Every structure is written in C-alpha cells, then in structure tokens.
Amino acid sequence: MKNKHKRGYWFCALNTDYQPVNTIYCKFIIITIQIFSCFTNSEISDTHRVFLHPTSNFFYIYILFVKLYLGIHFITMKKLLSFLTLLLITNAIPLIAQDFLPIFGKINHDVLKNGRAYETLRDATATIGHRLTGSENGRKAEEYAFNLLKSYGYDNVRYQAFNVEAWTRETVTVKIGAGNDFKSYPVVALAHSPVSAHVSGEIIDLGDGLEEDFIAASDKIKDKIVLANINIQSPDNKGKRNLHRSEKTALAIKYGARGIILANGVKGGVLLTGTASVTGHLITIPAACVSLESGQEIRKSLAETSMLEAQIDMTNLSRPIHARNIIATLPGISRELSKEIIIIGGHLDSWDLATGAVDNGVGSFSIIDMARVFKQLKLKTARTIRFVLFMGEEQGLLGSKHMVSELKRSGEIKDVRLMINLDMNNNTRGFNAGGSTALMPALEQIGNEIKQVDTSYANEIKNSTGLHSDHQPFMLSGIPTATSVGSLPPGAWGCYHADCDHFNLIIKEQLDNNVRYVSMVLYALANIPHLPVATMSDTETRDFLIKNNLKTELILGKEWRWDE
C-alpha cells in the first residue's frame, strides 16, 4: 500500500462495528483521498479531513461520488436509504475523533503556554475590587470585560443593557437575649431584605429549615423570629435536598414569621451573604446571617432558658439601576448549521463583601479566555457560539432572565440549541449533561478524545441539574443546559459569598484546566454533525422539571407556570 493512503485506511479502521457497510464507505474515502493526492501529491492532511466533515460545503460534492458508487451496489431505494442511515450512525463519532484531535492539541498547547485567565482575573480583582451589579465597580467590570474581548479580536462584542431594581446593604444589628440582658452578634443582611426593618420576637429554632420543619411547626411560627441553618447540619437529614436560603425565607414569610436568622455552616466566624428573595424583589421581613459559632451559642442559650428574644434592626437601599450583559459572537460557517447557537455564559457580577475571585471570577474569566483561544487559533465552527458575561445573577438571575426575554422577543430563542453555564466551575475534569441523557454519549466520546491529548483528564460524566444560576431561565424555556464538572481550590467553599473570597484562593493550573478542557468540549459540540439535544416543548419542559425534582422549589420561587 502506498504510504500516502495508509492514513486513509486507518481512518476507516476506526469503524469496526459495521464492517459490511464500512467496507464500501471506506472505498469512497480512499477514492476521495486518491483524488486529492493526484492534485496535491501529499498524504491526507487536516484540509482533507475538513473535506470529509459533513458540515463542509465540499461534503455535498463528495456525496455525489457516494451516490454514483452506490448505484452499482444497491438496486432498490429501500436498500439505499438503509445504507445511508447506517452511514450516518456509524461514522459520526469517528469523524469527530479524526477532525478534532489536531485542534484539541493546538488548544492544549495555547492555553498551557499563553493562557490569560489567571492574569486577567488577578488584575481585575486588584484594580476593580467587587463587581456588585449597579455599582460603580459593576460598571467598571462590564467595561473591563468588554474591552478585553475587543482586544482579542471580537469586533462584534456588544452590551445588552437592562434596567432593574437593585439592592444595596447599609446597616444591620442583631441582638439576642431575655429581659434586659441582650448580646449583639456579628451579622450581615441578606439581599432584598426591606429598606427599613425594626422587629423583635421570640426565637423559634427550626433546625435545618427544610420544608418538613416548617410544616411541623406551622402553628407556632407566626410572629416569631425563625432560626435555621443555611445548610444541612443534622445527621438525621443527611442525604436530603437542602433548600436555598431564599426558599427558607419564603417559607418563613408564608407561615407569618417576623424575621429569619440563618446560621452559616462554615467554621471560623465566616458570615455569608446572598439574596433571600425568590423573585429578585424586596421581601417583607428582614433576613440576616450569623456565623456557625454564633448559631451554636444561640442554641446553647435556648437550651438553658425557656425563651429567647431576637431584635433585628436594619436599613438598606433599593433603587433602579442600569446594568449590562456582555456578548461576543463567533459566527458559524456552515451553510446548514450556522443558525444553530450554543451559548456559553457565566455571571460576571459578585457580592460586595470581597472581590468575588471564586464566585464567579473562575467562571467568567475562564469564558473570556476561551473566547481568546478561539480567536488566537482562528478556530472555525459550524455552529455559532456566543460568549456571554451576565450581570445581576447574584440579585436574582437578572441578566440571564433579560437575555432570555430578548431572545424570545426576537424569535431567536428557537435557534439556541444548548446553554453551557459556568458558575464557580474550577479545575474541570469532566462534564455534566444537565439532565439530558441524549447528550451524555457525545460528551463521553469527546472526553475520550481529550484523554488522548492529556491523560490526566478524568472524563467524569454526570447528568443532573438544579436551580439558582444563570442556566435556570434557559432551562425553564426548554433549552438544554450543561456545565463542567470539577473542584474548587482548598478553602474556597468556606469563603462562598463571604468576606474571604479573594484572589489568593485561585490556582493558575486549575484555572487553565477550565479553559483548555471546556474549550475542547465547546469546539467539538459546535462542530459535530448532529447535536443530540433539542428544545423541549412546554409539556416536555414541565415533565423534565418534575423528573428532576425541581417542582417544589419552583413553586416556592413562584416560577412554576403550570396548573396544579
């Protein structure tokens, strides 16, 4: 066999499961390679692989050769259709392997040598600080991301502005005691608490604050101050699904509480912030967070006395603000697939207690560097990719909700095939199909190819979904979602929404793993001939949410739109 055809036969050898069909198909591949070789006098190259890719315009010419050759071997149309069906099924993934390995290698080399996510996140946290939506810092962060994407060659980068009501903390105190003996505790207000609140009442301890805890004490909560854990701490509740802090607050309001105090689950006197509103609007009672140690001390006092009273005083600011999502687009080049859109997004905003290096600097600045990689390497994709930095996630998914509403208004929502969300995703080692079973085989196959580039990639595939991040508005609109699987740096979980979420937590190697592995998966998904997910109908969306046990949380969040 001539050397210049050996790689063509190796290409065919990838398909071992359908040898009768494959033998014929491989003849076409070799004929094609021979035709190219006559003109180029060279071995099969990356250009030839592009020719063989079903999304290539040249592939239509190739199909003509196939049809002519089939005329010799197949007599009936039924046999012809059967062959073509098997052809598509048996060769899709091998084509992925052959097309993408050289690109994966280039991505890997570029990120390890030129990756900028670590450096740009370090610069942003040092020069901007926190990135609270609607604040001056938030505006600076928007401009920083915009200018960075522009410098990477995205002339089409744009702002997507929206106006919302934004919340800012001012003062808060919590005193607990009995009679004339009260003690002040370190505390932070939870977002969307009232502009002004001055309440007092007897404390009622509801443990982990699960729905069953509220139901069991439903006739005792009215006019009380609820004390509950922000996470699951009781051994009796191990394995149960926790409620979001906003959902626990919603239950406290439902049963008539005057306020709610949530105890953090992290040691070291750490105070946690975040929204206490399921809707993103102001709530009617004050919500505050104390440390794990304060919570333990309060409970010890409760055990020693028959009654403890809590006094909560706070002032906050709520005002209309102007914020902007940042969107950079890499247009698809395929005649058939360029209208299909894959959105990869993560929230740029953070809370104001620290600089938001982990939440969500690791996600948003990874996305910005992925955009750089695609431009730097001049990567072409069949489908269109949109790199999106959302604002307002922390205050109620404001930016992603606005983007979805704009996609619906323009009719473009029908073209969005997949939304990949990166929120505190770090040190990527696999992917989560977001509840879409059909997507798992493709992710696994792509991961197997990544392992050929770097054997340290674990290719861990999961299939679950949840709420309370920027994928949620897309998911509720029937759009399939996915995310990467990884791990946070040491100590990062303890600094979630806390005053210790700073750049010193970030590890460059782990951030580079985000950029290179997710870029490879994104490139492959944007180029495979058939993306095995589709927008769900309204009924299918409802059934999907029920199947993934999200109905109760969505009812609490007032986002369940289906009749009971």
Beta strands, then each sheet from edge to edge (+ up, - down):
strand 1: 158-178
strand 2: 181-185
strand 3: 188-189
strand 4: 196-205
strand 5: 225-229
strand 6: 259-263
strand 7: 287-290
strand 8: 309-330
strand 9: 341-347
strand 10: 384-390
strand 11: 416-421
strand 12: 430-432
strand 13: 460-462
strand 14: 481-485
sheet 1: 2+ 1- 8+ 4- 5- 6- 7- 3+
sheet 2: 2+ 1- 8+ 10- 9- 11- 14- 12+ 13+
end
